[in-house]
Amino acid sequence: MKVTVDINIKDLRDMIRLSGEKRRDAAVLKFLSNSLQLSRRREVLDKFITGDWSTDGATGSEKKQSWASAS
């Protein structure tokens, strides 16, 4: 899917430099992918911190079942 976005030129240059990519589109995609991955990890961590998810005494099948019901 194509999307048009306005990105500050300084931010775009930083994305290209920090990502190691040569093309603008590849740098933006890499940053988007990394940001989504970090957000998903944060969601999982928050569930453990709040106690919604736990590994205390649960078997592997119980863990899978609790993860499936949380989705």
N, C-alpha and C positions, 0 to 999 in steps of 0.2 A: 504494500500500500504506500502510496506517495502522500507526503504531508509537507506543507509549506510552513516554515516557522521563521520568525525573526530572532536572530541570535546576535548579541553584542559582538563586534569584531574582536575585541580583546578576549572575550570568553572563548570564541571560536579558535583563535590562535593558541590559547592555553590548552584547549581540548586536543588540537592537533599535536602540539608539543608533548603533552603528558601521555597521550595514548600511544605515541610512536607510529601512528598511521600517517600515510602520505596524503590521502584524500580527505576532503572535508566530510563527505557523507560517511565514510568508514569511521572517522573519529567520533562523529555524533552518534552513530549506531553503537559503537563500543561503549561510550559513556552512558547511553540509555540502558544498554544491557547490564552494565555493572551496577547502575543505580537500582534497577529492578531487582537484581540479585541481592543487593544489600538490604533493600526494603523487605524482601521475602524472609531473609535471615532474621531481621529485626522482629518481624511478626512471630516467628517461631520462638525466638528468645523471650519475647514478651509473654507468650503463653506459658513458658516454664517459670518465669519470674512471678507471674500472677497466681500460679498454682493450677491453671486450667489443665496443663499437661504435667505429668509426673512420671518418673521411672521407678519410684519407690515400690518395690515388691511386685511390680507388674511383669507378667510374662510377655514374651515377644508377640504372641497373638493378641493379648490384651492391649498392648501398646498400639498395634496396628488398628485395632478396633476403635480405640479412643481417638486416634488421628483421623480415621475415616469419618467419625461422627462429628469431629470439629470442623470439617470442611464445609 
